[in-house]
Amino acid sequence: MSMRTTDLGDETVDSIIKRLRRIEGQVRGLQKMVGEGRPCDEVLTQMTATKKAMESAANLILKEFLTLCATDVAEGDPASPEEIANVLRKFV
């Protein structure tokens, strides 16, 4: 069972896209900050916020993946332990 983003609900996809657009803006802001010679602590603070935003988007996708796996198992279609392990390995 290889989950695709098309397997996610429209609301979830919209939420992920909104988060990614916000992250895109953060990265552009980082480029500008570095180009302007802003203090390193300010740049690192913004980088940390961007990293956390990426982790939040990844958490949402992982949650949906695991929910889909649980639903499949409940319906009698066993999830592949290898696939779940591979997804978790990429996440960590």
PDB file of N, CA, C and O in Angstrom:
ATOM      1  N   MET A   1       0.845  -1.173   0.000  1.00  0.00           N
ATOM      2  CA  MET A   1       0.000   0.000   0.000  1.00  0.00           C
ATOM      3  C   MET A   1       0.884   1.227   0.000  1.00  0.00           C
ATOM      4  O   MET A   1       1.380   1.643   1.047  1.00  0.00           O
ATOM      5  N   SER A   2       1.076   1.793  -1.139  1.00  0.00           N
ATOM      6  CA  SER A   2       1.880   3.002  -1.234  1.00  0.00           C
ATOM      7  C   SER A   2       0.932   4.193  -1.279  1.00  0.00           C
ATOM      8  O   SER A   2       0.231   4.417  -2.266  1.00  0.00           O
ATOM      9  N   MET A   3       0.929   4.946  -0.191  1.00  0.00           N
ATOM     10  CA  MET A   3       0.015   6.072  -0.098  1.00  0.00           C
ATOM     11  C   MET A   3       0.533   7.235  -0.936  1.00  0.00           C
ATOM     12  O   MET A   3       1.728   7.532  -0.944  1.00  0.00           O
ATOM     13  N   ARG A   4      -0.375   7.875  -1.630  1.00  0.00           N
ATOM     14  CA  ARG A   4      -0.060   9.071  -2.410  1.00  0.00           C
ATOM     15  C   ARG A   4      -0.790  10.245  -1.771  1.00  0.00           C
ATOM     16  O   ARG A   4      -1.757  10.064  -1.031  1.00  0.00           O
ATOM     17  N   THR A   5      -0.318  11.435  -2.063  1.00  0.00           N
ATOM     18  CA  THR A   5      -0.988  12.594  -1.498  1.00  0.00           C
ATOM     19  C   THR A   5      -2.426  12.703  -1.997  1.00  0.00           C
ATOM     20  O   THR A   5      -3.253  13.368  -1.372  1.00  0.00           O
ATOM     21  N   THR A   6      -2.728  12.053  -3.123  1.00  0.00           N
ATOM     22  CA  THR A   6      -4.112  12.053  -3.605  1.00  0.00           C
ATOM     23  C   THR A   6      -5.015  11.215  -2.705  1.00  0.00           C
ATOM     24  O   THR A   6      -6.238  11.332  -2.774  1.00  0.00           O
ATOM     25  N   ASP A   7      -4.418  10.366  -1.857  1.00  0.00           N
ATOM     26  CA  ASP A   7      -5.196   9.576  -0.904  1.00  0.00           C
ATOM     27  C   ASP A   7      -5.615  10.400   0.311  1.00  0.00           C
ATOM     28  O   ASP A   7      -6.480   9.982   1.081  1.00  0.00           O
ATOM     29  N   LEU A   8      -5.007  11.559   0.480  1.00  0.00           N
ATOM     30  CA  LEU A   8      -5.346  12.435   1.590  1.00  0.00           C
ATOM     31  C   LEU A   8      -6.621  13.190   1.251  1.00  0.00           C
ATOM     32  O   LEU A   8      -6.934  13.387   0.077  1.00  0.00           O
ATOM     33  N   GLY A   9      -7.337  13.600   2.242  1.00  0.00           N
ATOM     34  CA  GLY A   9      -8.534  14.392   1.997  1.00  0.00           C
ATOM     35  C   GLY A   9      -8.185  15.763   1.452  1.00  0.00           C
ATOM     36  O   GLY A   9      -7.073  16.252   1.648  1.00  0.00           O
ATOM     37  N   ASP A  10      -9.136  16.386   0.766  1.00  0.00           N
ATOM     38  CA  ASP A  10      -8.904  17.715   0.194  1.00  0.00           C
ATOM     39  C   ASP A  10      -8.496  18.726   1.260  1.00  0.00           C
ATOM     40  O   ASP A  10      -7.633  19.572   1.022  1.00  0.00           O
ATOM     41  N   GLU A  11      -9.113  18.636   2.428  1.00  0.00           N
ATOM     42  CA  GLU A  11      -8.799  19.567   3.513  1.00  0.00           C
ATOM     43  C   GLU A  11      -7.348  19.395   3.972  1.00  0.00           C
ATOM     44  O   GLU A  11      -6.658  20.377   4.247  1.00  0.00           O
ATOM     45  N   THR A  12      -6.895  18.149   4.052  1.00  0.00           N
ATOM     46  CA  THR A  12      -5.516  17.875   4.464  1.00  0.00           C
ATOM     47  C   THR A  12      -4.536  18.382   3.413  1.00  0.00           C
ATOM     48  O   THR A  12      -3.526  19.001   3.750  1.00  0.00           O
ATOM     49  N   VAL A  13      -4.827  18.123   2.148  1.00  0.00           N
ATOM     50  CA  VAL A  13      -3.960  18.592   1.065  1.00  0.00           C
ATOM     51  C   VAL A  13      -3.879  20.120   1.090  1.00  0.00           C
ATOM     52  O   VAL A  13      -2.795  20.688   0.954  1.00  0.00           O
ATOM     53  N   ASP A  14      -5.015  20.777   1.262  1.00  0.00           N
ATOM     54  CA  ASP A  14      -5.028  22.241   1.320  1.00  0.00           C
ATOM     55  C   ASP A  14      -4.187  22.750   2.487  1.00  0.00           C
ATOM     56  O   ASP A  14      -3.459  23.734   2.358  1.00  0.00           O
ATOM     57  N   SER A  15      -4.296  22.072   3.623  1.00  0.00           N
ATOM     58  CA  SER A  15      -3.525  22.465   4.802  1.00  0.00           C
ATOM     59  C   SER A  15      -2.027  22.309   4.557  1.00  0.00           C
ATOM     60  O   SER A  15      -1.237  23.178   4.928  1.00  0.00           O
ATOM     61  N   ILE A  16      -1.644  21.213   3.940  1.00  0.00           N
ATOM     62  CA  ILE A  16      -0.221  20.969   3.651  1.00  0.00           C
ATOM     63  C   ILE A  16       0.303  22.003   2.661  1.00  0.00           C
ATOM     64  O   ILE A  16       1.389  22.549   2.851  1.00  0.00           O
ATOM     65  N   ILE A  17      -0.456  22.272   1.615  1.00  0.00           N
ATOM     66  CA  ILE A  17      -0.031  23.262   0.621  1.00  0.00           C
ATOM     67  C   ILE A  17       0.105  24.636   1.269  1.00  0.00           C
ATOM     68  O   ILE A  17       1.060  25.360   0.988  1.00  0.00           O
ATOM     69  N   LYS A  18      -0.838  25.001   2.128  1.00  0.00           N
ATOM     70  CA  LYS A  18      -0.767  26.287   2.818  1.00  0.00           C
ATOM     71  C   LYS A  18       0.500  26.363   3.676  1.00  0.00           C
ATOM     72  O   LYS A  18       1.184  27.387   3.694  1.00  0.00           O
ATOM     73  N   ARG A  19       0.803  25.284   4.377  1.00  0.00           N
ATOM     74  CA  ARG A  19       2.011  25.250   5.204  1.00  0.00           C
ATOM     75  C   ARG A  19       3.265  25.375   4.337  1.00  0.00           C
ATOM     76  O   ARG A  19       4.196  26.101   4.686  1.00  0.00           O
ATOM     77  N   LEU A  20       3.286  24.666   3.210  1.00  0.00           N
ATOM     78  CA  LEU A  20       4.458  24.716   2.331  1.00  0.00           C
ATOM     79  C   LEU A  20       4.654  26.095   1.725  1.00  0.00           C
ATOM     80  O   LEU A  20       5.788  26.533   1.534  1.00  0.00           O
ATOM     81  N   ARG A  21       3.575  26.774   1.425  1.00  0.00           N
ATOM     82  CA  ARG A  21       3.688  28.145   0.896  1.00  0.00           C
ATOM     83  C   ARG A  21       4.247  29.080   1.959  1.00  0.00           C
ATOM     84  O   ARG A  21       5.051  29.963   1.660  1.00  0.00           O
ATOM     85  N   ARG A  22       3.818  28.883   3.200  1.00  0.00           N
ATOM     86  CA  ARG A  22       4.341  29.687   4.299  1.00  0.00           C
ATOM     87  C   ARG A  22       5.837  29.419   4.471  1.00  0.00           C
ATOM     88  O   ARG A  22       6.621  30.345   4.683  1.00  0.00           O
ATOM     89  N   ILE A  23       6.222  28.154   4.379  1.00  0.00           N
ATOM     90  CA  ILE A  23       7.640  27.774   4.485  1.00  0.00           C
ATOM     91  C   ILE A  23       8.435  28.395   3.344  1.00  0.00           C
ATOM     92  O   ILE A  23       9.548  28.881   3.543  1.00  0.00           O
ATOM     93  N   GLU A  24       7.862  28.373   2.161  1.00  0.00           N
ATOM     94  CA  GLU A  24       8.526  28.992   1.004  1.00  0.00           C
ATOM     95  C   GLU A  24       8.815  30.468   1.285  1.00  0.00           C
ATOM     96  O   GLU A  24       9.894  30.965   0.961  1.00  0.00           O
ATOM     97  N   GLY A  25       7.864  31.156   1.878  1.00  0.00           N
ATOM     98  CA  GLY A  25       8.061  32.555   2.241  1.00  0.00           C
ATOM     99  C   GLY A  25       9.148  32.714   3.296  1.00  0.00           C
ATOM    100  O   GLY A  25       9.939  33.657   3.256  1.00  0.00           O
ATOM    101  N   GLN A  26       9.175  31.772   4.244  1.00  0.00           N
ATOM    102  CA  GLN A  26      10.217  31.826   5.268  1.00  0.00           C
ATOM    103  C   GLN A  26      11.605  31.653   4.645  1.00  0.00           C
ATOM    104  O   GLN A  26      12.555  32.334   5.032  1.00  0.00           O
ATOM    105  N   VAL A  27      11.713  30.745   3.689  1.00  0.00           N
ATOM    106  CA  VAL A  27      13.008  30.509   3.046  1.00  0.00           C
ATOM    107  C   VAL A  27      13.429  31.736   2.242  1.00  0.00           C
ATOM    108  O   VAL A  27      14.603  32.107   2.248  1.00  0.00           O
ATOM    109  N   ARG A  28      12.495  32.357   1.560  1.00  0.00           N
ATOM    110  CA  ARG A  28      12.826  33.597   0.840  1.00  0.00           C
ATOM    111  C   ARG A  28      13.301  34.674   1.817  1.00  0.00           C
ATOM    112  O   ARG A  28      14.247  35.411   1.543  1.00  0.00           O
ATOM    113  N   GLY A  29      12.620  34.746   2.964  1.00  0.00           N
ATOM    114  CA  GLY A  29      13.026  35.698   3.987  1.00  0.00           C
ATOM    115  C   GLY A  29      14.431  35.409   4.494  1.00  0.00           C
ATOM    116  O   GLY A  29      15.211  36.329   4.743  1.00  0.00           O
ATOM    117  N   LEU A  30      14.748  34.138   4.644  1.00  0.00           N
ATOM    118  CA  LEU A  30      16.102  33.752   5.065  1.00  0.00           C
ATOM    119  C   LEU A  30      17.147  34.184   4.052  1.00  0.00           C
ATOM    120  O   LEU A  30      18.205  34.694   4.422  1.00  0.00           O
ATOM    121  N   GLN A  31      16.852  33.982   2.777  1.00  0.00           N
ATOM    122  CA  GLN A  31      17.787  34.396   1.731  1.00  0.00           C
ATOM    123  C   GLN A  31      18.037  35.896   1.817  1.00  0.00           C
ATOM    124  O   GLN A  31      19.174  36.357   1.706  1.00  0.00           O
ATOM    125  N   LYS A  32      16.969  36.644   2.013  1.00  0.00           N
ATOM    126  CA  LYS A  32      17.077  38.096   2.112  1.00  0.00           C
ATOM    127  C   LYS A  32      17.896  38.485   3.346  1.00  0.00           C
ATOM    128  O   LYS A  32      18.754  39.365   3.280  1.00  0.00           O
ATOM    129  N   MET A  33      17.618  37.815   4.474  1.00  0.00           N
ATOM    130  CA  MET A  33      18.345  38.123   5.709  1.00  0.00           C
ATOM    131  C   MET A  33      19.845  37.892   5.540  1.00  0.00           C
ATOM    132  O   MET A  33      20.655  38.719   5.957  1.00  0.00           O
ATOM    133  N   VAL A  34      20.208  36.772   4.932  1.00  0.00           N
ATOM    134  CA  VAL A  34      21.622  36.466   4.718  1.00  0.00           C
ATOM    135  C   VAL A  34      22.236  37.494   3.772  1.00  0.00           C
ATOM    136  O   VAL A  34      23.335  37.991   4.020  1.00  0.00           O
ATOM    137  N   GLY A  35      21.531  37.812   2.693  1.00  0.00           N
ATOM    138  CA  GLY A  35      22.026  38.794   1.727  1.00  0.00           C
ATOM    139  C   GLY A  35      22.220  40.168   2.332  1.00  0.00           C
ATOM    140  O   GLY A  35      23.108  40.915   1.921  1.00  0.00           O
ATOM    141  N   GLU A  36      21.388  40.506   3.313  1.00  0.00           N
ATOM    142  CA  GLU A  36      21.487  41.806   3.983  1.00  0.00           C
ATOM    143  C   GLU A  36      22.539  41.807   5.084  1.00  0.00           C
ATOM    144  O   GLU A  36      22.847  42.854   5.654  1.00  0.00           O
ATOM    145  N   GLY A  37      23.087  40.639   5.382  1.00  0.00           N
ATOM    146  CA  GLY A  37      24.096  40.576   6.441  1.00  0.00           C
ATOM    147  C   GLY A  37      23.522  40.666   7.842  1.00  0.00           C
ATOM    148  O   GLY A  37      24.169  41.190   8.749  1.00  0.00           O
ATOM    149  N   ARG A  38      22.298  40.152   8.026  1.00  0.00           N
ATOM    150  CA  ARG A  38      21.655  40.199   9.343  1.00  0.00           C
ATOM    151  C   ARG A  38      22.445  39.367  10.349  1.00  0.00           C
ATOM    152  O   ARG A  38      23.189  38.470   9.952  1.00  0.00           O
ATOM    153  N   PRO A  39      22.298  39.644  11.632  1.00  0.00           N
ATOM    154  CA  PRO A  39      23.017  38.901  12.663  1.00  0.00           C
ATOM    155  C   PRO A  39      22.707  37.400  12.610  1.00  0.00           C
ATOM    156  O   PRO A  39      21.579  36.984  12.347  1.00  0.00           O
ATOM    157  N   CYS A  40      23.736  36.619  12.867  1.00  0.00           N
ATOM    158  CA  CYS A  40      23.618  35.159  12.785  1.00  0.00           C
ATOM    159  C   CYS A  40      22.523  34.615  13.697  1.00  0.00           C
ATOM    160  O   CYS A  40      21.813  33.680  13.328  1.00  0.00           O
ATOM    161  N   ASP A  41      22.384  35.200  14.891  1.00  0.00           N
ATOM    162  CA  ASP A  41      21.362  34.680  15.805  1.00  0.00           C
ATOM    163  C   ASP A  41      19.960  34.882  15.242  1.00  0.00           C
ATOM    164  O   ASP A  41      19.086  34.043  15.456  1.00  0.00           O
ATOM    165  N   GLU A  42      19.731  35.976  14.529  1.00  0.00           N
ATOM    166  CA  GLU A  42      18.425  36.208  13.902  1.00  0.00           C
ATOM    167  C   GLU A  42      18.183  35.204  12.779  1.00  0.00           C
ATOM    168  O   GLU A  42      17.085  34.663  12.645  1.00  0.00           O
ATOM    169  N   VAL A  43      19.212  34.960  11.978  1.00  0.00           N
ATOM    170  CA  VAL A  43      19.099  34.000  10.878  1.00  0.00           C
ATOM    171  C   VAL A  43      18.828  32.606  11.439  1.00  0.00           C
ATOM    172  O   VAL A  43      17.962  31.889  10.938  1.00  0.00           O
ATOM    173  N   LEU A  44      19.564  32.228  12.471  1.00  0.00           N
ATOM    174  CA  LEU A  44      19.384  30.901  13.058  1.00  0.00           C
ATOM    175  C   LEU A  44      18.003  30.740  13.697  1.00  0.00           C
ATOM    176  O   LEU A  44      17.413  29.661  13.645  1.00  0.00           O
ATOM    177  N   THR A  45      17.494  31.813  14.297  1.00  0.00           N
ATOM    178  CA  THR A  45      16.143  31.768  14.865  1.00  0.00           C
ATOM    179  C   THR A  45      15.119  31.503  13.764  1.00  0.00           C
ATOM    180  O   THR A  45      14.221  30.677  13.929  1.00  0.00           O
ATOM    181  N   GLN A  46      15.258  32.201  12.651  1.00  0.00           N
ATOM    182  CA  GLN A  46      14.334  32.005  11.536  1.00  0.00           C
ATOM    183  C   GLN A  46      14.493  30.619  10.926  1.00  0.00           C
ATOM    184  O   GLN A  46      13.509  30.004  10.514  1.00  0.00           O
ATOM    185  N   MET A  47      15.736  30.122  10.865  1.00  0.00           N
ATOM    186  CA  MET A  47      15.967  28.767  10.347  1.00  0.00           C
ATOM    187  C   MET A  47      15.296  27.723  11.239  1.00  0.00           C
ATOM    188  O   MET A  47      14.731  26.747  10.747  1.00  0.00           O
ATOM    189  N   THR A  48      15.364  27.936  12.536  1.00  0.00           N
ATOM    190  CA  THR A  48      14.722  27.013  13.467  1.00  0.00           C
ATOM    191  C   THR A  48      13.204  27.014  13.265  1.00  0.00           C
ATOM    192  O   THR A  48      12.571  25.958  13.278  1.00  0.00           O
ATOM    193  N   ALA A  49      12.632  28.186  13.082  1.00  0.00           N
ATOM    194  CA  ALA A  49      11.189  28.280  12.835  1.00  0.00           C
ATOM    195  C   ALA A  49      10.814  27.572  11.538  1.00  0.00           C
ATOM    196  O   ALA A  49       9.785  26.899  11.470  1.00  0.00           O
ATOM    197  N   THR A  50      11.644  27.721  10.515  1.00  0.00           N
ATOM    198  CA  THR A  50      11.390  27.071   9.231  1.00  0.00           C
ATOM    199  C   THR A  50      11.487  25.552   9.372  1.00  0.00           C
ATOM    200  O   THR A  50      10.665  24.815   8.828  1.00  0.00           O
ATOM    201  N   LYS A  51      12.482  25.102  10.094  1.00  0.00           N
ATOM    202  CA  LYS A  51      12.648  23.660  10.329  1.00  0.00           C
ATOM    203  C   LYS A  51      11.436  23.093  11.070  1.00  0.00           C
ATOM    204  O   LYS A  51      10.944  22.017  10.728  1.00  0.00           O
ATOM    205  N   LYS A  52      10.959  23.812  12.077  1.00  0.00           N
ATOM    206  CA  LYS A  52       9.794  23.342  12.833  1.00  0.00           C
ATOM    207  C   LYS A  52       8.541  23.318  11.956  1.00  0.00           C
ATOM    208  O   LYS A  52       7.692  22.439  12.103  1.00  0.00           O
ATOM    209  N   ALA A  53       8.429  24.274  11.058  1.00  0.00           N
ATOM    210  CA  ALA A  53       7.285  24.296  10.146  1.00  0.00           C
ATOM    211  C   ALA A  53       7.334  23.088   9.206  1.00  0.00           C
ATOM    212  O   ALA A  53       6.299  22.489   8.915  1.00  0.00           O
ATOM    213  N   MET A  54       8.527  22.729   8.733  1.00  0.00           N
ATOM    214  CA  MET A  54       8.678  21.533   7.888  1.00  0.00           C
ATOM    215  C   MET A  54       8.314  20.277   8.677  1.00  0.00           C
ATOM    216  O   MET A  54       7.632  19.389   8.165  1.00  0.00           O
ATOM    217  N   GLU A  55       8.771  20.212   9.918  1.00  0.00           N
ATOM    218  CA  GLU A  55       8.467  19.054  10.752  1.00  0.00           C
ATOM    219  C   GLU A  55       6.962  18.938  10.990  1.00  0.00           C
ATOM    220  O   GLU A  55       6.414  17.836  11.021  1.00  0.00           O
ATOM    221  N   SER A  56       6.300  20.080  11.155  1.00  0.00           N
ATOM    222  CA  SER A  56       4.856  20.083  11.366  1.00  0.00           C
ATOM    223  C   SER A  56       4.123  19.546  10.133  1.00  0.00           C
ATOM    224  O   SER A  56       3.182  18.763  10.261  1.00  0.00           O
ATOM    225  N   ALA A  57       4.550  19.964   8.955  1.00  0.00           N
ATOM    226  CA  ALA A  57       3.938  19.459   7.712  1.00  0.00           C
ATOM    227  C   ALA A  57       4.204  17.969   7.562  1.00  0.00           C
ATOM    228  O   ALA A  57       3.317  17.217   7.159  1.00  0.00           O
ATOM    229  N   ALA A  58       5.419  17.539   7.883  1.00  0.00           N
ATOM    230  CA  ALA A  58       5.753  16.120   7.795  1.00  0.00           C
ATOM    231  C   ALA A  58       4.935  15.314   8.796  1.00  0.00           C
ATOM    232  O   ALA A  58       4.485  14.212   8.482  1.00  0.00           O
ATOM    233  N   ASN A  59       4.740  15.850   9.992  1.00  0.00           N
ATOM    234  CA  ASN A  59       3.918  15.167  10.997  1.00  0.00           C
ATOM    235  C   ASN A  59       2.500  14.945  10.497  1.00  0.00           C
ATOM    236  O   ASN A  59       1.913  13.886  10.722  1.00  0.00           O
ATOM    237  N   LEU A  60       1.959  15.937   9.826  1.00  0.00           N
ATOM    238  CA  LEU A  60       0.603  15.822   9.300  1.00  0.00           C
ATOM    239  C   LEU A  60       0.521  14.699   8.268  1.00  0.00           C
ATOM    240  O   LEU A  60      -0.416  13.901   8.290  1.00  0.00           O
ATOM    241  N   ILE A  61       1.490  14.638   7.372  1.00  0.00           N
ATOM    242  CA  ILE A  61       1.494  13.578   6.357  1.00  0.00           C
ATOM    243  C   ILE A  61       1.688  12.219   7.016  1.00  0.00           C
ATOM    244  O   ILE A  61       1.018  11.255   6.645  1.00  0.00           O
ATOM    245  N   LEU A  62       2.593  12.127   7.986  1.00  0.00           N
ATOM    246  CA  LEU A  62       2.829  10.860   8.677  1.00  0.00           C
ATOM    247  C   LEU A  62       1.574  10.397   9.411  1.00  0.00           C
ATOM    248  O   LEU A  62       1.228   9.216   9.374  1.00  0.00           O
ATOM    249  N   LYS A  63       0.904  11.315  10.069  1.00  0.00           N
ATOM    250  CA  LYS A  63      -0.338  10.977  10.776  1.00  0.00           C
ATOM    251  C   LYS A  63      -1.366  10.399   9.813  1.00  0.00           C
ATOM    252  O   LYS A  63      -2.007   9.391  10.110  1.00  0.00           O
ATOM    253  N   GLU A  64      -1.519  11.031   8.675  1.00  0.00           N
ATOM    254  CA  GLU A  64      -2.478  10.547   7.684  1.00  0.00           C
ATOM    255  C   GLU A  64      -2.070   9.176   7.146  1.00  0.00           C
ATOM    256  O   GLU A  64      -2.922   8.312   6.937  1.00  0.00           O
ATOM    257  N   PHE A  65      -0.776   8.976   6.921  1.00  0.00           N
ATOM    258  CA  PHE A  65      -0.283   7.683   6.447  1.00  0.00           C
ATOM    259  C   PHE A  65      -0.609   6.590   7.458  1.00  0.00           C
ATOM    260  O   PHE A  65      -1.120   5.533   7.089  1.00  0.00           O
ATOM    261  N   LEU A  66      -0.317   6.840   8.725  1.00  0.00           N
ATOM    262  CA  LEU A  66      -0.566   5.832   9.752  1.00  0.00           C
ATOM    263  C   LEU A  66      -2.061   5.596   9.954  1.00  0.00           C
ATOM    264  O   LEU A  66      -2.477   4.473  10.238  1.00  0.00           O
ATOM    265  N   THR A  67      -2.858   6.632   9.810  1.00  0.00           N
ATOM    266  CA  THR A  67      -4.314   6.471   9.902  1.00  0.00           C
ATOM    267  C   THR A  67      -4.812   5.579   8.771  1.00  0.00           C
ATOM    268  O   THR A  67      -5.655   4.708   8.983  1.00  0.00           O
ATOM    269  N   LEU A  68      -4.285   5.801   7.572  1.00  0.00           N
ATOM    270  CA  LEU A  68      -4.670   4.972   6.430  1.00  0.00           C
ATOM    271  C   LEU A  68      -4.261   3.520   6.655  1.00  0.00           C
ATOM    272  O   LEU A  68      -5.023   2.604   6.347  1.00  0.00           O
ATOM    273  N   CYS A  69      -3.058   3.308   7.192  1.00  0.00           N
ATOM    274  CA  CYS A  69      -2.599   1.949   7.493  1.00  0.00           C
ATOM    275  C   CYS A  69      -3.524   1.282   8.497  1.00  0.00           C
ATOM    276  O   CYS A  69      -3.903   0.124   8.323  1.00  0.00           O
ATOM    277  N   ALA A  70      -3.891   2.014   9.554  1.00  0.00           N
ATOM    278  CA  ALA A  70      -4.765   1.456  10.586  1.00  0.00           C
ATOM    279  C   ALA A  70      -6.137   1.124  10.016  1.00  0.00           C
ATOM    280  O   ALA A  70      -6.730   0.104  10.368  1.00  0.00           O
ATOM    281  N   THR A  71      -6.632   1.975   9.147  1.00  0.00           N
ATOM    282  CA  THR A  71      -7.930   1.723   8.508  1.00  0.00           C
ATOM    283  C   THR A  71      -7.868   0.472   7.646  1.00  0.00           C
ATOM    284  O   THR A  71      -8.781  -0.353   7.672  1.00  0.00           O
ATOM    285  N   ASP A  72      -6.792   0.333   6.885  1.00  0.00           N
ATOM    286  CA  ASP A  72      -6.627  -0.857   6.043  1.00  0.00           C
ATOM    287  C   ASP A  72      -6.579  -2.126   6.884  1.00  0.00           C
ATOM    288  O   ASP A  72      -7.196  -3.133   6.536  1.00  0.00           O
ATOM    289  N   VAL A  73      -5.841  -2.075   7.993  1.00  0.00           N
ATOM    290  CA  VAL A  73      -5.743  -3.246   8.878  1.00  0.00           C
ATOM    291  C   VAL A  73      -7.116  -3.574   9.445  1.00  0.00           C
ATOM    292  O   VAL A  73      -7.499  -4.742   9.507  1.00  0.00           O
ATOM    293  N   ALA A  74      -7.859  -2.550   9.859  1.00  0.00           N
ATOM    294  CA  ALA A  74      -9.200  -2.760  10.416  1.00  0.00           C
ATOM    295  C   ALA A  74     -10.141  -3.372   9.386  1.00  0.00           C
ATOM    296  O   ALA A  74     -11.077  -4.090   9.736  1.00  0.00           O
ATOM    297  N   GLU A  75      -9.886  -3.081   8.119  1.00  0.00           N
ATOM    298  CA  GLU A  75     -10.735  -3.616   7.045  1.00  0.00           C
ATOM    299  C   GLU A  75     -10.228  -4.963   6.543  1.00  0.00           C
ATOM    300  O   GLU A  75     -10.755  -5.506   5.572  1.00  0.00           O
ATOM    301  N   GLY A  76      -9.206  -5.502   7.205  1.00  0.00           N
ATOM    302  CA  GLY A  76      -8.709  -6.830   6.834  1.00  0.00           C
ATOM    303  C   GLY A  76      -7.593  -6.830   5.813  1.00  0.00           C
ATOM    304  O   GLY A  76      -7.168  -7.899   5.376  1.00  0.00           O
ATOM    305  N   ASP A  77      -7.105  -5.670   5.419  1.00  0.00           N
ATOM    306  CA  ASP A  77      -6.000  -5.570   4.468  1.00  0.00           C
ATOM    307  C   ASP A  77      -4.748  -5.204   5.251  1.00  0.00           C
ATOM    308  O   ASP A  77      -4.518  -4.028   5.532  1.00  0.00           O
ATOM    309  N   PRO A  78      -3.933  -6.198   5.609  1.00  0.00           N
ATOM    310  CA  PRO A  78      -2.796  -5.921   6.477  1.00  0.00           C
ATOM    311  C   PRO A  78      -1.777  -4.978   5.826  1.00  0.00           C
ATOM    312  O   PRO A  78      -1.429  -5.110   4.652  1.00  0.00           O
ATOM    313  N   ALA A  79      -1.321  -4.033   6.631  1.00  0.00           N
ATOM    314  CA  ALA A  79      -0.285  -3.112   6.166  1.00  0.00           C
ATOM    315  C   ALA A  79       1.047  -3.840   6.191  1.00  0.00           C
ATOM    316  O   ALA A  79       1.280  -4.702   7.038  1.00  0.00           O
ATOM    317  N   SER A  80       1.901  -3.496   5.275  1.00  0.00           N
ATOM    318  CA  SER A  80       3.220  -4.092   5.208  1.00  0.00           C
ATOM    319  C   SER A  80       4.111  -3.475   6.281  1.00  0.00           C
ATOM    320  O   SER A  80       4.341  -2.266   6.271  1.00  0.00           O
ATOM    321  N   PRO A  81       4.618  -4.293   7.209  1.00  0.00           N
ATOM    322  CA  PRO A  81       5.515  -3.749   8.231  1.00  0.00           C
ATOM    323  C   PRO A  81       6.751  -3.088   7.615  1.00  0.00           C
ATOM    324  O   PRO A  81       7.267  -2.109   8.155  1.00  0.00           O
ATOM    325  N   GLU A  82       7.220  -3.617   6.495  1.00  0.00           N
ATOM    326  CA  GLU A  82       8.391  -3.047   5.833  1.00  0.00           C
ATOM    327  C   GLU A  82       8.093  -1.639   5.319  1.00  0.00           C
ATOM    328  O   GLU A  82       8.910  -0.729   5.454  1.00  0.00           O
ATOM    329  N   GLU A  83       6.911  -1.478   4.728  1.00  0.00           N
ATOM    330  CA  GLU A  83       6.556  -0.160   4.205  1.00  0.00           C
ATOM    331  C   GLU A  83       6.424   0.852   5.334  1.00  0.00           C
ATOM    332  O   GLU A  83       6.895   1.984   5.220  1.00  0.00           O
ATOM    333  N   ILE A  84       5.786   0.444   6.416  1.00  0.00           N
ATOM    334  CA  ILE A  84       5.636   1.342   7.557  1.00  0.00           C
ATOM    335  C   ILE A  84       7.015   1.699   8.120  1.00  0.00           C
ATOM    336  O   ILE A  84       7.280   2.860   8.430  1.00  0.00           O
ATOM    337  N   ALA A  85       7.878   0.712   8.248  1.00  0.00           N
ATOM    338  CA  ALA A  85       9.232   0.952   8.762  1.00  0.00           C
ATOM    339  C   ALA A  85      10.004   1.898   7.837  1.00  0.00           C
ATOM    340  O   ALA A  85      10.730   2.773   8.309  1.00  0.00           O
ATOM    341  N   ASN A  86       9.849   1.723   6.533  1.00  0.00           N
ATOM    342  CA  ASN A  86      10.550   2.599   5.579  1.00  0.00           C
ATOM    343  C   ASN A  86      10.082   4.051   5.701  1.00  0.00           C
ATOM    344  O   ASN A  86      10.887   4.982   5.657  1.00  0.00           O
ATOM    345  N   VAL A  87       8.780   4.224   5.852  1.00  0.00           N
ATOM    346  CA  VAL A  87       8.238   5.583   6.001  1.00  0.00           C
ATOM    347  C   VAL A  87       8.757   6.195   7.295  1.00  0.00           C
ATOM    348  O   VAL A  87       9.188   7.348   7.305  1.00  0.00           O
ATOM    349  N   LEU A  88       8.722   5.445   8.373  1.00  0.00           N
ATOM    350  CA  LEU A  88       9.201   5.969   9.643  1.00  0.00           C
ATOM    351  C   LEU A  88      10.695   6.277   9.596  1.00  0.00           C
ATOM    352  O   LEU A  88      11.145   7.263  10.179  1.00  0.00           O
ATOM    353  N   ARG A  89      11.450   5.452   8.915  1.00  0.00           N
ATOM    354  CA  ARG A  89      12.896   5.669   8.787  1.00  0.00           C
ATOM    355  C   ARG A  89      13.166   6.990   8.057  1.00  0.00           C
ATOM    356  O   ARG A  89      14.074   7.730   8.435  1.00  0.00           O
ATOM    357  N   LYS A  90      12.392   7.286   7.028  1.00  0.00           N
ATOM    358  CA  LYS A  90      12.567   8.542   6.284  1.00  0.00           C
ATOM    359  C   LYS A  90      12.206   9.739   7.153  1.00  0.00           C
ATOM    360  O   LYS A  90      12.775  10.821   7.013  1.00  0.00           O
ATOM    361  N   PHE A  91      11.272   9.532   8.032  1.00  0.00           N
ATOM    362  CA  PHE A  91      10.775  10.618   8.870  1.00  0.00           C
ATOM    363  C   PHE A  91      11.754  10.991   9.978  1.00  0.00           C
ATOM    364  O   PHE A  91      11.886  12.158  10.347  1.00  0.00           O
ATOM    365  N   VAL A  92      12.424   9.993  10.490  1.00  0.00           N
ATOM    366  CA  VAL A  92      13.304  10.220  11.652  1.00  0.00           C
ATOM    367  C   VAL A  92      14.616  10.781  11.264  1.00  0.00           C
ATOM    368  O   VAL A  92      15.462  11.025  12.123  1.00  0.00           O
TER     369      VAL A  92
END
